[in-house]
Each structure stands twice: as structure tokens, then as C-alpha cells.
Amino acid sequence: MKKSMHLSLRANEKIYVNGAILKVDRKVSVELLNDATFLLEGHVLQPDQTTTPLRQLYFVVQTMLIDPKNGEVARAMFDRMLMSTARIFEDRAILAGLAQIDTLVDGGRHFEALKQLRLLFVTEAEIVAREEQDAIAPAPEFPQFHSQVA
């Protein structure tokens, strides 16, 4: 048997355990005694927060974890999104992370895949910020040419 897991929840916090949503009415500590799939409310992305490719991929993996009965549909979507996401990034850290996430999802380790995706959010934000900065940067000044054509 695996080591038990202790979780501390705040009043009115939700936790997703094996597809069920639990909400506590006061501050509590919970001990999971056996192997369970869970996700704390603070790690759950809402649809309106899926504003980048990695956040969209996170949402799909989150769906596989929270709603296991629709896992096949979510898995097919994950495979498509993983391929399209890998095509738009050139950053080696993100591409290596995506390969690791694919391996974790293949092994049914959705929680660990979500952790890895959260780590990649920082790099993705830096890339997006650089691209936005490049898009609004003024065009370089070109010298005026005063040569005359004879």
C-alpha cells in the first residue's frame, strides 16, 4: 500500500476526487488512505482561463482527471492538441516538456502531467511577452539615401 496523503482544505474549498466533486463547509484536514486521483480547486482552470496553447492542453488533461468517464474523448483531443501545440513552439524546454507530458499521460499519470504543464506556463508567458514586444516595437529607422541617379 502506498503512503497516505494529507490534504488541508479551507472553508468552501472544492476538491475533485476520482471524478467526484467534494466541497467542505469549514477548514478541514483530509487523509487519503489509498491511491486516489484528486485535484485541488486552486489547480483547476476554468474555460475562460484557457487563453494560451499550454493552458488549453492543461484543460484537456484536467478533464481526463476530473471526468474519467469521458476519458477516451478527452484523450483523443489531447493527442490532437499535443501535436498542434508542438508545431507552434520552437523552444526546446517546452518541446521537451511536451514530450514528458505525453509520456505521463500515456502512463495514466495525469496529476504529474498537470504539474509539468504548470511549470511550462512561465516559459510560455515569457515567449508570448517577447512576441508581443516584437510586434509593437517601432520599425527600425532607415538612413535617407541622397544618391542621385545619373
C-alpha positions, 0 to 999 in steps of 0.5 A: 500500500502506498503512503497516505496523503494529507490534504488541508482544505479551507472553508468552501474549498472544492476538491475533485476526487476520482471524478467526484466533486467534494466541497467542505463547509469549514477548514478541514484536514483530509487523509487519503488512505489509498491511491486516489486521483484528486485535484485541488480547486486552486489547480483547476482552470476554468474555460475562460482561463484557457487563453494560451496553447499550454493552458488549453492542453492543461484543460484537456488533461484536467478533464481526463482527471476530473471526468474519467468517464469521458476519458477516451474523448478527452484523450483523443483531443489531447493527442490532437492538441499535443501535436498542434501545440508542438508545431507552434513552439520552437523552444526546446524546454517546452518541446521537451516538456511536451514530450514528458507530458505525453509520456505521463499521460500515456502512463495514466499519470495525469496529476504529474502531467498537470504539474509539468504543464504548470511549470511550462506556463512561465516559459510560455508567458515569457515567449508570448511577452517577447512576441508581443514586444516584437510586434509593437516595437517601432520599425527600425529607422532607415538612413535617407539615401541622397544618391542621385541617379545619373 
